Structure formats: structure tokens, C-alpha cells
Amino acid sequence: MAFTDYEAEQLRKALLKETRHCAVTLGMKKTSVDQLTKAVGIAKGSFYKFYESKEMLFLAVLENVHSELYGVADHALSEANGLPPFQRAAKAVLAVCQQLSDTGDMVFIENDAKLLLQRLPEDVKNVHYHDDETHIRQLLEKYDLAPKRGISLAAATVRGLILTVSHRTQIGELYPQVLETLVYGACRELFE
């Protein structure tokens, strides 16, 4: 069946939305192409007109999640313009953590991102995937934030802080205060 450009775009969006939902609720391994095509109302064979594999679809979801997170950080840095560097950085990290908490995307990132990257061909990874440090470096440079102990340490620290999102239940009701304490303390150390 041939789809109009509009139909194809709508189906692509529906596949991305359904896959993101499945990534958070079921995980990549338990999600099948059959399940995704049934959910959006297309034949299984039509799936391959949109994505060459389930992994490529999940990569598209991961890219969307990363784009959203960097957009959230970018917006927070822009909004905090005029504040001291450590406060600006802290607001960006807290905004990203909030986004991950709100969407549940941390489940997908933590449980499936590594497996997904292992399954992708090297040439695909080289074209599509950039590690967090690359994006963090771009944001820091854009907003003229220079961590006093280097970007690599700053990026690794940010990753560590973001990982607390997946442990908020274990931390308990004080999680928001714990996160804020950790983030502001780390950002003071990195930027003051």
C-alpha cells in the first residue's frame, strides 16, 4: 500500500510515539515489530518502508529523547542568563532531571541504550550517535561556561547526577532536596 507524504509522516510520528511508550513500559527486547505495527494500524511489511529494523526505530526514539533533553538544558541555560555560572549549570541539570522524571525516559536510557548501541552497525553509530560529552561541550561553549576542572569531568559529573533519577524511589520523599543538594554542590565545585 502506498502512503501519501502526509500519511507517511503521520505514521512515522505514530510509530515513534508508540515505540517510546513501549521503550519505557516494556523495553526494547520485549517490543516486537508486530506489536508496533498493530498499534499504529499498518501491515508488518509496511514497517520497513519507514525503518530498516526495529533497532533503527529505537535509535530514532533515543535521538528524539536526547534532542529533547538538550533542548531542555539549552532553554534552562538561556532562562538563567545573568546568574552565576554554577547556578546556571545547576538549573540546567535540574531541568533535565525533571524532564527524565516526568517522561520516564530514564528507564529506556538505563535499560536499553547500551544494548541498542551494541546492535547497531558502526557506520550507523558514527553518523547518528554522539556521546553526552559532545553535547555537553556544545552547550557549555554556547553559554560560555568553563568548568574549572575540564569538560570531561563536568560531563561525567552531569551523567552521575542524572543517574540519580532512576534511584528516586530508593532515596524516598527527600529526593527533590537530595538532588538539589547534590546538583548545587557539584556545580559549585565545577564552576565556582
N, C-alpha and C positions, 0 to 999 in steps of 0.2 A: 504494500500500500504506500502510495506517495503522500507526503505531507506538504502542505503549503509552508512557506517560510514562517508564517505566524504560528501555525500548528506545531511545527518542529521546535520553535523557540519555547512555546508553552509546555510542550512535553519534556524538553530538556530541563526547564525550571522545575517541573513536577518530579522528574527523576532525581534531581539534586535535592529537593526538599524531602522526598521520601527516603533517600539514601542517608541524608543527615539524621533524620529521625531514627532510622534503623541503626546507624553508627552509634548513637547514644544509648539506645534501648537494647539492641541485640548484639551488636558488634559485627565487624566485617565478616568474620568466619561463618557466623550463623545466618547471614543475609544472603539470599540467593537471587540470581538474575530473574528467575521465575516469579519470585515474590515481588520484586520491584516492578516488573512489567505488569503483573496483575493489578498492583496498587494504582498504577497510572493508566491502565486500560489499553495497553498495546500488546501485540504479539511478541513472543520472545525473540523472534528473528529481527523484529524492528529495533530492538535494543541496540544491535550492532551498527545501526545507521547513526547512532548517537555517540556510542563509546565502543572502543575496540575490545574492552574487557571490563569486568567488574572492578578490577584494581584501578583502571583509568578513571572510572566514575568516582571511586572513593578518593583518588588523588584530587579530582576536581573539587570534591567536598572539602578536603584538607586545605587546598589552596584558598577556597572561599572563607574558611574559618580563619586562616592566617591573615587574609586580607582584612577581614572584619576586625580582628584583634589589633592589627597595626593601625587601622583607621581609628579605633577607639583610643589607642595610645596617642596617635597624632592629634586627635581632637582635644584630649586632655592636656597635652603639652601646649597646644595653641591657646586654650582657655586659661591656662595658668601663667601665661606670659606676664612677666613683671615680678613674679615671685622668685625667691632664691632658688638656685638650681636644684638643691636637694628636695625642695618642696614640689617643684615641677615634676621631677622624676618620680617622686613618691605618688603624686596624683595620677600619673600615667600608669604606674604599676597597679595601683589600687583599682583603677578603671578597668584594666584588663582582667584582673582577678574577679571583679564584679560581673563582667561580661561572661567569663567562663562559668561562674556560679549560676548565672541566670539561664544560660543556654544548655548547660550540661555537657558542652563540647569537650570538657577536660576528660571525660570518660573515654571518648573516642581517641583523643590525643594520647592518653596514657596507655590505653589497652591495644590500640591498633596501628598507630602511626609507624612504629618501628617495623612491624610485620609488613605493612603496606610498602614501606620503602625497600625492604628486602626483596619483595616480589616484583618490583619494577625494574625494567632494563636500565642499565647505566645511562644510556643516551637519553632516556626519558627523564631520569632524575636530574641529569646535568642541565637539561633545558628548563624543566618545570620547578625544580625544588631548590630552594636556598635556605640554609640553616638560619636559626634565630639570630645568631650573631650578626649576620649580614644585614638583616632588617633593623636590629637594634642600633647598629653602627650608623645606618642611614638616618634614623630618627635623631640620634644624638648629634650627628653632624648638622642636620637640618635646623635643629634648635640650639645649636652652638653650646651643647652641654659636653664638657670634657671631664670624664671621670678621672680622678687624680691617680688611680692605680691601674688605668688602662681599660680599654673597651672589652677585652676578653673576660676580665674579672667582673666587670659590670654586667655583661651578658649572662655569664654563668650565675651570678647572684640573682638576676631577674628570673632566670629559669627556676632557680631554687625557691624563690619566693612564690612564684606562680604554682609550683607543685603543692604548696600548702592547701590550695583549693580542693584537691582530692582528699585531703585529710580533715576537712572542716567538721565532719561528723565526729571523728575521734577527739578533736580538740574541744568540741562542745559549744555551749552557748556563748562562751567568751571568744569564739573565733574572730568576730569582727575586730575586737580590741587587740587580740593577739596579732592578727595580720597587720593592723595599722602600726603596732609597736615594732614588729619585725621590719616592715617596709620603710618606715621613717628612720629607724636606726640604721638600716643598711644604706639608705640613700644619703644620710648624713655622712656615713663613713666613706662612701664613694665620691660624693660631690662637694663636701664642705672643706 
